[in-house]
Amino acid sequence: MKSSIAALAVISGLLAAGLGLAATMSATAARAGGALTVSFSNPAYKAFLEEAGRRFESDHPGVSVAYMAPVATHGEHLARTLRLAVTGELQDVSFQSYDQIAILARRGLGVPLNGLIAAEKDWNAVGLTPASVDACKVGDRIYALPFESATPTLFFNLDLVRRAGGDPDHLPTDWDGILALAGKIHALGDKITGGFFDYNASGNWTFQAMITSQGGRLMSEDDGKIAFDGPEGRRALDIIRRFGQTGMVDMSQDQAFQAFAAGQIGVITQANTYLSSFEEKARGHFEIRTMRWPLLSDRGRIPIGGRSMMMLTTDPKKQAIAWDYMKFVASAPMQTLLAKMTSTTPVNMIAIRGPDYLGAFYAQPNQRAAVEALQSVTGWYTFPGGNAARIVETLRTHLRNVAIEQTDVDKALAAMTSDVKALLP
């Protein structure tokens, strides 16, 4: 199994003094006992995390795990975490969205994990993909462990593909071929939309995927300069504009989901985590096929979505317990249980590929896209400063104009750049 897991690069320059962590923390310290407080969002994860807590307590006598009542969304969770930081009531471990790692790290609330990872005798044996761990970095520091994965994915209605003369067993894998097929599907008429690019995806996730899949970035590495204003941004907007030419109409995300489930959209972009919902609604009506997001460069990556595990406690004893807990939740047995209880995609390759775990499940054609994408994930970027949410809305407006109003790509890119620049710190 080890040969199937890419080795994590050796982490150089241990930041021991600045990390506030002792790299020599031992498992003995973690079993010394105590209470561990944990927070998360979305009640759908409550049953799994409570079971994980019970199993962790069983393996760690004297340790108790207490969960805060979950809030509904990533945004609400972040807001509550920031409020508790002011009152000195932060949780020890917090399951935060990947795009919120940088926000908490920039405020000095996240604890870097480099020293703890380097102190592990066989870190690779845990089974986490190097790419998913790298997605938890801010600069050269790792501020979280991956918990689950969501990746931008293409969903095809195979009945419409056949009607348009396409081959379901040999779908096009580049944007030119995908858009040409979407155009043929739209030409079927009967109010059928060939393709739908979901520019409403939270945090402009799909637009970010367009940029990073070309090896580009939204901002420079030091967060000081806009980086989407070059050829990568122009190509991204051109593809989105061409989606609009396949009959795409202005719909909310929920409306687009309903239209796809009703068999009225040929190709839609969305997170792989919607597969089970789409399949359930389409069952008996049409067949669905997934495809991983096209990578347009050897350096191409796609932003990871879902939740990570951040350590927030600064108490050395609590940090030892928290580290054991985080590794436990990231382990192959618990990641297998996570997938079975929540239908989310795990990040542990031992769980994904192991015949005693989820190997047979992820051998299914529609599950492969999520597994293949895990090797190419990168961080879900968050713009710096206090206007991050406004920047997201600004980008969304311009993306809509390109797709729906067919705004000139060069003019749209210049306007996006100017508007975002005005909102940066």
C-alpha positions in Angstrom: 0.0 0.0 0.0 2.9 2.3 0.7 3.9 2.3 -2.9 0.5 3.8 -3.8 1.0 6.8 -1.6 3.3 9.6 -2.8 5.9 10.5 -0.3 5.6 13.7 1.6 8.6 16.0 0.9 10.9 16.4 3.8 10.0 19.6 5.6 13.1 21.8 6.0 13.9 24.6 8.4 11.8 23.5 11.4 10.2 26.5 12.9 10.4 25.2 16.4 10.9 28.4 18.2 8.2 30.3 16.3 5.7 27.4 16.2 5.1 27.3 20.0 5.2 23.5 19.7 7.7 21.0 21.0 8.7 18.8 18.1 9.4 16.0 20.6 5.8 15.7 21.9 5.2 12.1 22.5 2.1 9.8 22.4 2.6 9.4 26.1 1.9 13.1 26.7 -1.2 12.9 24.6 -2.5 10.1 26.8 -2.0 12.0 30.0 -5.7 12.9 30.1 -7.8 16.0 29.9 -10.8 17.5 28.0 -10.6 18.4 24.3 -13.0 20.9 22.9 -13.9 20.7 19.2 -16.1 22.9 16.9 -17.5 22.3 13.4 -20.2 23.4 11.0 -23.1 21.5 9.3 -25.2 19.2 11.6 -24.7 16.4 8.9 -21.3 15.8 10.4 -22.6 15.5 14.0 -23.1 11.7 14.1 -19.7 10.9 12.6 -17.8 13.3 14.9 -19.6 12.0 18.0 -18.7 8.4 17.0 -15.1 9.5 16.3 -15.0 11.1 19.8 -16.3 7.9 21.5 -13.7 5.8 19.7 -10.9 8.3 20.5 -11.9 8.3 24.1 -11.8 4.5 24.2 -8.3 4.5 22.8 -7.2 7.3 25.2 -8.3 6.6 28.7 -8.8 9.8 30.7 -9.4 12.0 27.7 -12.9 13.4 26.9 -14.0 15.0 23.7 -16.6 17.8 23.9 -18.2 19.2 20.7 -19.8 22.6 20.4 -23.3 22.6 18.9 -22.7 23.0 15.1 -23.7 26.1 13.1 -25.0 25.7 9.6 -22.3 27.1 7.3 -18.6 27.7 6.9 -19.1 31.5 7.2 -21.1 31.2 10.5 -18.5 28.9 11.9 -15.7 31.4 11.1 -17.6 34.3 12.6 -18.2 32.3 15.8 -14.6 31.3 16.0 -13.5 35.0 15.7 -15.9 36.0 18.4 -14.7 33.3 20.7 -11.1 34.4 20.1 -12.0 37.9 21.5 -13.5 36.4 24.6 -10.7 33.9 25.1 -12.9 30.9 24.6 -11.4 29.3 21.5 -11.9 25.6 20.9 -8.8 23.3 20.9 -9.5 21.9 17.5 -11.7 23.4 14.8 -13.0 22.0 11.5 -12.7 25.0 9.2 -13.2 25.4 5.5 -10.0 25.4 3.5 -10.5 29.0 2.4 -10.6 30.1 6.0 -7.2 28.6 7.0 -5.4 31.7 5.8 -7.9 34.1 7.6 -7.2 32.4 11.0 -3.5 32.1 10.3 -3.2 35.8 9.4 -4.9 36.7 12.7 -2.4 34.5 14.7 -5.1 32.1 15.8 -4.0 28.9 14.0 -1.1 26.8 15.3 1.5 25.7 12.7 2.0 21.9 12.5 5.3 21.6 10.8 7.2 20.6 13.9 4.6 17.9 14.8 4.7 16.4 11.3 8.5 16.4 11.2 8.6 14.6 14.6 6.4 11.7 13.4 8.6 8.6 12.9 6.6 7.6 9.7 4.4 10.4 8.7 3.7 8.9 5.2 2.1 5.8 6.9 -0.8 8.1 7.9 -1.9 8.0 4.3 -2.7 11.7 3.6 -1.8 12.9 0.1 1.0 15.4 0.0 -1.1 17.6 -2.3 -3.9 17.8 0.3 -1.5 18.6 3.1 0.1 21.3 1.0 -3.3 22.8 0.4 -3.3 23.6 4.2 -0.3 25.8 3.9 0.0 29.5 4.3 3.4 30.4 3.1 5.7 27.6 4.2 3.7 26.8 7.3 1.1 24.0 7.5 -1.8 25.3 9.6 -4.2 22.3 9.3 -4.6 18.7 8.4 -7.1 17.8 5.6 -10.3 16.2 6.8 -12.3 15.7 3.6 -12.1 16.8 0.0 -14.4 18.4 -2.6 -13.1 19.1 -6.1 -14.5 21.0 -9.1 -15.9 18.3 -11.4 -17.8 18.0 -14.7 -21.1 16.2 -14.8 -22.5 14.9 -18.2 -26.1 13.9 -19.0 -25.3 10.8 -21.1 -28.7 10.6 -22.7 -28.3 14.1 -24.1 -24.7 13.2 -25.2 -26.0 10.3 -27.2 -28.8 12.4 -28.8 -26.3 15.0 -29.9 -24.1 12.3 -31.5 -21.5 12.0 -28.8 -19.9 8.8 -27.5 -20.5 8.3 -23.8 -17.5 6.0 -23.6 -15.2 8.5 -25.2 -16.1 11.9 -23.9 -13.9 14.9 -24.8 -11.4 15.7 -22.1 -10.4 19.3 -23.1 -12.5 22.4 -23.0 -12.6 22.8 -26.8 -14.1 19.3 -27.2 -16.4 19.7 -24.1 -17.8 23.0 -25.4 -18.2 21.7 -28.9 -20.3 18.8 -27.5 -22.3 21.3 -25.3 -23.1 23.3 -28.4 -24.4 20.2 -30.2 -26.6 19.4 -27.2 -28.0 22.9 -27.1 -28.8 22.6 -30.8 -31.2 19.7 -29.9 -33.7 22.5 -29.0 -36.7 21.8 -26.7 -35.4 24.3 -24.1 -32.2 22.2 -23.6 -29.1 24.0 -22.3 -25.9 22.6 -23.6 -23.6 23.7 -20.7 -23.8 25.5 -17.4 -20.7 27.0 -15.8 -21.5 27.6 -12.1 -19.9 31.0 -11.5 -22.0 31.2 -8.3 -19.9 28.5 -6.6 -18.8 29.8 -3.2 -15.7 32.0 -3.2 -15.6 32.0 -7.0 -14.3 28.4 -6.6 -14.8 27.4 -10.2 -13.2 30.6 -11.6 -10.2 29.9 -9.3 -10.1 26.4 -10.7 -9.9 27.9 -14.2 -6.8 29.9 -13.2 -5.0 27.3 -11.1 -5.6 24.5 -13.7 -3.4 26.6 -16.0 -0.7 26.8 -13.3 -1.7 30.4 -12.5 -2.6 32.2 -9.3 -5.2 34.8 -8.2 -2.6 36.8 -6.4 1.2 36.8 -6.2 2.8 34.5 -3.6 3.3 37.4 -1.2 -0.4 38.5 -1.6 0.9 41.9 -2.8 -0.1 41.9 -6.5 -3.0 40.7 -8.7 -2.0 37.7 -10.8 -5.2 36.7 -12.7 -4.9 39.7 -15.0 -2.7 37.9 -17.6 -3.2 35.2 -20.2 -4.5 32.7 -17.6 -7.3 35.1 -16.7 -8.1 35.9 -20.3 -8.3 32.1 -21.2 -10.5 31.5 -18.2 -13.0 34.2 -19.2 -13.0 33.0 -22.8 -14.0 29.5 -21.7 -16.7 30.9 -19.5 -18.0 33.1 -22.3 -18.2 30.1 -24.6 -20.2 28.3 -22.0 -22.7 31.1 -22.2 -22.9 30.5 -26.0 -24.2 27.0 -25.4 -27.6 28.3 -24.2 -26.7 29.1 -20.6 -29.3 31.3 -19.0 -29.1 33.3 -15.8 -30.1 30.9 -13.0 -29.3 30.6 -9.3 -27.3 27.6 -8.2 -30.4 25.8 -6.9 -32.2 26.4 -10.2 -29.3 25.1 -12.2 -29.2 21.9 -10.0 -32.9 21.4 -10.6 -32.6 21.9 -14.3 -29.7 19.4 -14.5 -31.7 16.9 -12.4 -34.6 17.4 -14.7 -32.5 16.4 -17.7 -32.4 19.9 -19.3 -28.6 20.6 -19.1 -26.0 18.6 -20.9 -22.9 19.5 -19.0 -22.6 21.3 -15.6 -19.6 22.3 -13.4 -19.9 21.6 -9.7 -18.3 19.9 -6.8 -17.9 16.1 -6.9 -19.8 15.9 -3.6 -23.1 16.5 -5.5 -22.8 13.2 -7.3 -25.0 11.1 -5.0 -27.7 13.8 -5.1 -27.6 14.1 -8.9 -27.7 10.3 -9.3 -30.6 9.9 -6.9 -32.7 12.5 -8.8 -31.7 11.2 -12.2 -32.3 7.5 -11.4 -34.7 6.0 -13.9 -34.5 9.0 -16.2 -31.0 9.4 -17.5 -27.4 8.3 -16.8 -24.7 10.6 -15.4 -21.0 10.5 -16.0 -18.4 12.5 -14.1 -15.0 13.8 -15.3 -12.2 15.5 -13.4 -11.5 19.1 -14.1 -9.3 19.5 -17.2 -5.7 20.6 -16.3 -4.3 22.9 -18.9 -0.6 22.9 -17.8 1.9 20.5 -16.3 1.7 22.8 -13.3 -2.0 22.8 -13.2 -3.9 22.3 -9.9 -7.4 22.6 -8.7 -8.6 24.2 -5.4 -9.7 21.8 -2.7 -13.0 22.3 -1.0 -14.6 21.0 2.2 -13.2 21.1 5.7 -9.7 20.9 7.3 -8.7 20.4 11.0 -7.0 23.3 12.7 -5.3 23.3 16.1 -6.2 26.5 18.0 -5.1 25.7 21.5 -1.7 27.1 22.7 -1.6 24.9 25.8 1.3 22.3 25.2 -0.7 19.5 27.0 -3.8 20.2 25.0 -1.7 20.4 21.8 -0.5 16.9 22.4 -4.0 15.6 22.8 -5.3 17.6 19.9 -2.5 16.2 17.6 -3.4 12.6 18.5 -7.1 13.4 17.8 -6.4 15.0 14.5 -4.2 12.1 13.3 -6.9 9.7 14.5 -9.6 11.4 12.5 -7.3 11.4 9.5 -6.5 7.7 9.8 -7.7 5.1 7.2 -10.4 3.5 9.5 -11.9 6.8 10.5 -11.8 8.2 6.9 -13.6 5.1 5.8 -16.3 5.6 8.4 -16.5 9.3 7.4 -17.2 8.3 3.7 -19.8 5.7 4.7 -21.7 8.0 7.2 -21.6 11.3 5.3 -20.9 10.4 1.6 -18.1 12.9 1.6 -14.7 12.2 -0.2 -11.9 11.2 2.2 -8.3 12.4 1.8 -6.6 9.3 3.0 -5.3 7.2 0.1 -5.0 4.0 2.2 -8.8 4.3 2.8 -9.5 5.2 -0.8 -7.4 2.4 -2.4 -7.3 -0.3 0.3 -9.3 -3.4 -0.5 -10.2 -3.7 3.1 -11.5 -0.1 3.1 -13.1 1.7 0.2 -11.1 0.3 -2.7 -14.1 -1.4 -4.4 -16.3 1.7 -4.0 -13.8 4.1 -5.6 -13.2 1.7 -8.5 -16.6 2.7 -9.8 -16.4 5.0 -12.9 -18.2 7.9 -11.4 -16.1 7.9 -8.3 -12.8 8.0 -10.1 -12.9 11.7 -10.9 -12.7 12.6 -7.2 -9.8 10.2 -6.5 -7.8 11.3 -9.6 -8.3 14.9 -8.6 -6.8 14.4 -5.1 -3.3 14.2 -6.5 -3.6 17.6 -8.1 -5.3 19.8 -5.4 -4.0 23.1 -4.1 -5.2 25.5 -1.5 -8.6 27.3 -1.8 -7.3 30.9 -1.9 -8.7 33.7 0.1 -8.0 37.4 -0.8 -6.2 39.4 1.9 -7.7 42.2 3.9 -11.1 43.0 5.2 -12.8 43.2 1.8 -12.4 39.5 0.9 -16.2 38.9 0.8 -16.7 42.1 -1.4 -14.0 40.9 -3.8 -15.8 37.6 -4.2 -19.1 39.4 -5.0 -17.3 41.7 -7.4 -15.8 38.8 -9.3 -19.1 37.0 -9.4 -20.8 40.1 -11.0 -18.1 40.2 -13.8 -18.3 36.4 -14.4 -22.0 36.6 -14.8 -21.6 39.4 -17.3 -19.1 37.4 -19.3 -21.3 34.3 -19.3 -24.8 35.8 -19.6 -24.3 39.2 -21.2 -21.4 38.0 -23.4 -19.2 41.0 -22.3 -16.0 41.3 -24.2 -13.3 39.3 -22.5 -10.5 41.9 -22.5 -12.9 44.6 -21.2 -14.2 42.3 -18.5 -10.7 41.3 -17.4 -9.5 44.9 -17.2 -12.6 45.9 -15.2 -12.2 42.9 -12.8 -8.6 43.8 -12.2 -9.4 47.4 -11.5 -12.3 46.7 -9.2 -10.4 44.0 -7.2 -7.3 46.3 -6.9 -9.5 49.0 -5.4 -10.6 46.6 -2.7 -7.2 45.2 -1.7 -5.4 46.4 1.4 
